[in-house]
Amino acid sequence: MKTLSIVVATAALLLSNAAIAIDGHDWRAASAVNRLKEVQRILDNIRSKGCVVKLSPEYYVRQLDDLYASKSTLSLQTFQAVALVATGAGEVWKC
């Protein structure tokens, strides 16, 4: 579990530089189009750092929809949630 925490923390740090503070409350209120745009913005930020992202934006949107279905995760910002989803899916952003 310690390794997972380190991976998530590193991924969140990588993403935090261009993060706009959108959390689960905002996510749930957003349209499907805006949810996809938000994920694409986050993934584009990762790619701009020279990283390779293999999973599709649509995959991340579906996973974030599931993640934010729980009230206990609504305070997570989307860049943190994307890092969690990536880690859980075994996605390694090779930079």
Sequence and secondary structure as in RCSB ss.txt:
>XXXX:A:sequence
MKTLSIVVATAALLLSNAAIAIDGHDWRAASAVNRLKEVQRILDNIRSKGCVVKLSPEYYVRQLDDLYASKSTLS
LQTFQAVALVATGAGEVWKC
>XXXX:A:secstr
 HHHHHHHHHHHHHHHTT    BHHHHHHS HHHHHHHHHHHHHHHHHTT B  S HHHHHHHHHHHTTSGGGTT
SBHHHHHHHHHHHTT   B 
